[in-house]
Amino acid sequence: MTLKLYFAPGACSFVPHALLESAGAPFEPVMVKLHKGEQKEPAFTAINPRAQVPVLVDGDEAITQIAAIVQYLDAKFPEQQFLPRDALARTRVLETLAWMNNTVHPTFTHVFMPFKFAESPEAQAELKSFNAKSYAALLGEIEAMARKAADAGRPFWAATASGRSMPMP
Ligand SMILES: N[C@@H](CCC(=O)N[C@@H](CS)C(=O)NCC(=O)O)C(=O)O
Protein backbone atom coordinates (compact mmCIF):
# COMPACT_ATOMS: atom_id res chain seq x y z
CA MET A 1 0.00 0.00 0.00
CA THR A 2 1.44 3.38 -1.02
CA LEU A 3 2.06 5.89 1.73
CA LYS A 4 0.29 9.22 1.42
CA LEU A 5 1.64 12.46 2.86
CA TYR A 6 -0.63 15.47 3.32
CA PHE A 7 1.65 18.49 3.18
CA ALA A 8 1.65 22.24 2.59
CA PRO A 9 4.40 24.19 0.83
CA GLY A 10 6.55 26.12 3.31
CA ALA A 11 4.99 24.33 6.29
CA CYS A 12 6.52 22.08 8.94
CA SER A 13 5.38 19.09 6.88
CA PHE A 14 8.69 19.50 5.02
CA VAL A 15 10.30 17.33 7.71
CA PRO A 16 8.55 14.02 6.89
CA HIS A 17 8.37 15.12 3.26
CA ALA A 18 12.18 15.35 3.04
CA LEU A 19 12.57 12.00 4.81
CA LEU A 20 10.22 10.27 2.37
CA GLU A 21 12.02 11.83 -0.59
CA SER A 22 15.43 10.79 0.73
CA ALA A 23 14.20 7.25 1.43
CA GLY A 24 13.24 7.04 -2.24
CA ALA A 25 10.02 5.44 -1.03
CA PRO A 26 7.02 5.44 -3.30
CA PHE A 27 4.58 7.85 -1.69
CA GLU A 28 1.76 10.03 -2.84
CA PRO A 29 2.15 13.69 -1.85
CA VAL A 30 -1.19 15.42 -1.35
CA MET A 31 -1.01 19.21 -1.22
CA VAL A 32 -3.24 21.04 1.26
CA LYS A 33 -3.53 24.76 0.50
CA LEU A 34 -3.51 26.27 3.99
CA HIS A 35 -3.95 29.85 2.68
CA LYS A 36 -7.20 28.72 1.07
CA GLY A 37 -8.38 27.05 4.28
CA GLU A 38 -8.42 23.56 2.74
CA GLN A 39 -7.31 22.14 6.11
CA LYS A 40 -10.71 23.11 7.54
CA GLU A 41 -12.72 21.46 4.81
CA PRO A 42 -14.58 18.24 5.71
CA ALA A 43 -12.54 16.21 3.21
CA PHE A 44 -9.41 16.99 5.23
CA THR A 45 -10.82 17.10 8.77
CA ALA A 46 -12.15 13.60 8.14
CA ILE A 47 -8.47 12.61 7.98
CA ASN A 48 -7.17 14.96 10.70
CA PRO A 49 -9.86 16.59 12.86
CA ARG A 50 -7.16 18.94 14.22
CA ALA A 51 -6.99 20.53 10.76
CA GLN A 52 -3.19 20.46 10.49
CA VAL A 53 -0.52 19.08 8.22
CA PRO A 54 1.48 16.87 8.15
CA VAL A 55 -0.56 13.70 8.08
CA LEU A 56 0.99 10.43 7.00
CA VAL A 57 -1.52 7.85 5.85
CA ASP A 58 -0.46 4.22 5.76
CA GLY A 59 -3.32 1.97 4.77
CA ASP A 60 -6.17 2.66 7.17
CA GLU A 61 -3.97 4.55 9.63
CA ALA A 62 -3.60 8.34 9.68
CA ILE A 63 -0.58 9.43 11.71
CA THR A 64 -0.17 13.04 12.88
CA GLN A 65 2.51 14.97 14.81
CA ILE A 66 5.98 15.23 13.31
CA ALA A 67 7.71 13.51 16.24
CA ALA A 68 5.45 10.48 15.81
CA ILE A 69 5.70 10.45 12.02
CA VAL A 70 9.51 10.66 12.10
CA GLN A 71 9.71 7.68 14.47
CA TYR A 72 7.26 5.74 12.32
CA LEU A 73 9.31 6.41 9.16
CA ASP A 74 12.48 5.45 11.01
CA ALA A 75 10.90 2.11 11.95
CA LYS A 76 9.51 1.60 8.46
CA PHE A 77 12.79 2.37 6.66
CA PRO A 78 15.44 1.15 9.13
CA GLU A 79 18.12 1.01 6.43
CA GLN A 80 17.90 4.81 6.13
CA GLN A 81 18.84 5.31 9.79
CA PHE A 82 16.88 8.55 10.01
CA LEU A 83 17.43 8.32 13.75
CA PRO A 84 20.68 7.10 15.30
CA ARG A 85 20.69 3.56 16.74
CA ASP A 86 22.79 4.53 19.74
CA ALA A 87 20.40 5.24 22.63
CA LEU A 88 21.92 8.55 23.72
CA ALA A 89 22.46 9.90 20.20
CA ARG A 90 18.87 8.96 19.31
CA THR A 91 17.56 10.65 22.42
CA ARG A 92 19.53 13.81 21.62
CA VAL A 93 17.91 13.99 18.16
CA LEU A 94 14.45 13.50 19.66
CA GLU A 95 15.25 16.07 22.33
CA THR A 96 16.05 18.68 19.68
CA LEU A 97 13.08 17.66 17.55
CA ALA A 98 10.74 18.03 20.55
CA TRP A 99 12.15 21.48 21.35
CA MET A 100 11.78 22.61 17.74
CA ASN A 101 8.24 21.29 17.69
CA ASN A 102 6.99 22.47 21.06
CA THR A 103 8.93 25.72 21.45
CA VAL A 104 10.45 27.11 18.24
CA HIS A 105 7.54 26.35 15.93
CA PRO A 106 4.79 27.75 18.22
CA THR A 107 6.84 30.92 18.83
CA PHE A 108 7.09 31.35 15.05
CA THR A 109 3.32 30.79 14.77
CA HIS A 110 2.66 33.56 17.32
CA VAL A 111 4.65 35.95 15.12
CA PHE A 112 3.10 35.03 11.79
CA MET A 113 -0.41 34.06 12.89
CA PRO A 114 -1.14 36.06 16.07
CA PHE A 115 -4.86 35.96 15.16
CA LYS A 116 -4.83 32.31 16.26
CA PHE A 117 -4.06 33.36 19.84
CA ALA A 118 -5.87 36.66 20.49
CA GLU A 119 -8.87 38.51 19.14
CA SER A 120 -8.15 42.21 19.48
CA PRO A 121 -5.69 43.91 17.10
CA GLU A 122 -3.85 45.35 20.13
CA ALA A 123 -3.36 41.95 21.74
CA GLN A 124 -2.26 40.50 18.40
CA ALA A 125 0.27 43.31 17.91
CA GLU A 126 1.71 42.68 21.38
CA LEU A 127 1.90 38.91 20.80
CA LYS A 128 3.68 39.54 17.53
CA SER A 129 6.33 41.89 18.90
CA PHE A 130 6.88 39.89 22.10
CA ASN A 131 7.27 36.59 20.26
CA ALA A 132 9.46 38.13 17.55
CA LYS A 133 12.02 38.84 20.30
CA SER A 134 11.69 35.30 21.70
CA TYR A 135 12.04 33.90 18.19
CA ALA A 136 15.21 35.89 17.53
CA ALA A 137 16.73 34.40 20.69
CA LEU A 138 15.71 30.89 19.59
CA LEU A 139 17.30 31.46 16.17
CA GLY A 140 20.48 32.41 18.01
CA GLU A 141 20.36 29.08 19.84
CA ILE A 142 19.86 27.21 16.55
CA GLU A 143 22.75 29.07 14.97
CA ALA A 144 24.99 28.12 17.88
CA MET A 145 23.96 24.47 17.47
CA ALA A 146 24.80 24.59 13.77
CA ARG A 147 28.16 26.20 14.47
CA LYS A 148 29.00 23.57 17.10
CA ALA A 149 28.13 20.79 14.66
CA ALA A 150 30.21 22.37 11.89
CA ASP A 151 33.19 22.83 14.24
CA ALA A 152 32.97 19.15 15.19
CA GLY A 153 32.76 18.16 11.51
CA ARG A 154 29.27 16.75 12.02
CA PRO A 155 26.28 17.34 9.78
CA PHE A 156 23.73 19.74 11.22
CA TRP A 157 21.88 17.76 13.94
CA ALA A 158 21.14 14.25 12.63
CA ALA A 159 22.72 12.40 9.76
CA THR A 160 20.86 9.83 7.72
CA ALA A 161 22.52 6.65 6.46
CA SER A 162 22.88 8.36 3.10
CA GLY A 163 24.88 11.14 4.71
CA ARG A 164 22.12 13.74 4.45
CA SER A 165 20.98 15.66 7.50
CA MET A 166 17.60 15.12 9.00
CA PRO A 167 15.71 18.40 8.76
CA MET A 168 14.04 19.81 11.84
CA PRO A 169 10.65 21.55 11.95
N1 LIG B 1 2.76 19.84 16.42
C1 LIG B 1 2.25 19.68 15.08
C2 LIG B 1 2.33 21.02 14.37
C3 LIG B 1 1.54 21.00 13.07
C4 LIG B 1 1.30 22.41 12.55
O1 LIG B 1 1.38 23.40 13.29
N2 LIG B 1 0.99 22.48 11.25
C5 LIG B 1 0.67 23.75 10.65
C6 LIG B 1 1.54 24.03 9.44
S1 LIG B 1 3.25 24.34 9.90
C7 LIG B 1 -0.76 23.71 10.13
O2 LIG B 1 -1.18 22.75 9.53
N3 LIG B 1 -1.51 24.79 10.36
C8 LIG B 1 -2.88 24.87 9.91
C9 LIG B 1 -3.44 26.22 10.12
O3 LIG B 1 -2.67 27.15 10.33
O4 LIG B 1 -4.66 26.37 10.05
C10 LIG B 1 3.06 18.59 14.37
O5 LIG B 1 4.11 18.21 14.85
O6 LIG B 1 2.59 18.06 13.35
The ligand as a MOL file (V3000), in Angstrom:
LIG
                    3D

  0  0  0     0  0            999 V3000
M  V30 BEGIN CTAB
M  V30 COUNTS 20 19 0 0 0
M  V30 BEGIN ATOM
M  V30 1 N 2.7640 19.8420 16.4250 0
M  V30 2 C 2.2490 19.6820 15.0800 0
M  V30 3 C 2.3340 21.0170 14.3700 0
M  V30 4 C 1.5450 20.9980 13.0740 0
M  V30 5 C 1.3020 22.4110 12.5460 0
M  V30 6 O 1.3800 23.4050 13.2850 0
M  V30 7 N 0.9930 22.4820 11.2530 0
M  V30 8 C 0.6710 23.7540 10.6480 0
M  V30 9 C 1.5390 24.0300 9.4430 0
M  V30 10 S 3.2460 24.3430 9.8950 0
M  V30 11 C -0.7600 23.7080 10.1320 0
M  V30 12 O -1.1750 22.7500 9.5290 0
M  V30 13 N -1.5130 24.7870 10.3560 0
M  V30 14 C -2.8780 24.8650 9.9140 0
M  V30 15 C -3.4410 26.2180 10.1220 0
M  V30 16 O -2.6680 27.1460 10.3300 0
M  V30 17 O -4.6620 26.3740 10.0530 0
M  V30 18 C 3.0600 18.5910 14.3670 0
M  V30 19 O 4.1140 18.2120 14.8520 0
M  V30 20 O 2.5860 18.0600 13.3460 0
M  V30 END ATOM
M  V30 BEGIN BOND
M  V30 1 1 1 2
M  V30 2 1 2 3
M  V30 3 1 2 18
M  V30 4 1 3 4
M  V30 5 1 4 5
M  V30 6 2 5 6
M  V30 7 1 5 7
M  V30 8 1 7 8
M  V30 9 1 8 9
M  V30 10 1 8 11
M  V30 11 1 9 10
M  V30 12 2 11 12
M  V30 13 1 11 13
M  V30 14 1 13 14
M  V30 15 1 14 15
M  V30 16 2 15 16
M  V30 17 1 15 17
M  V30 18 2 18 19
M  V30 19 1 18 20
M  V30 END BOND
M  V30 END CTAB
M  END
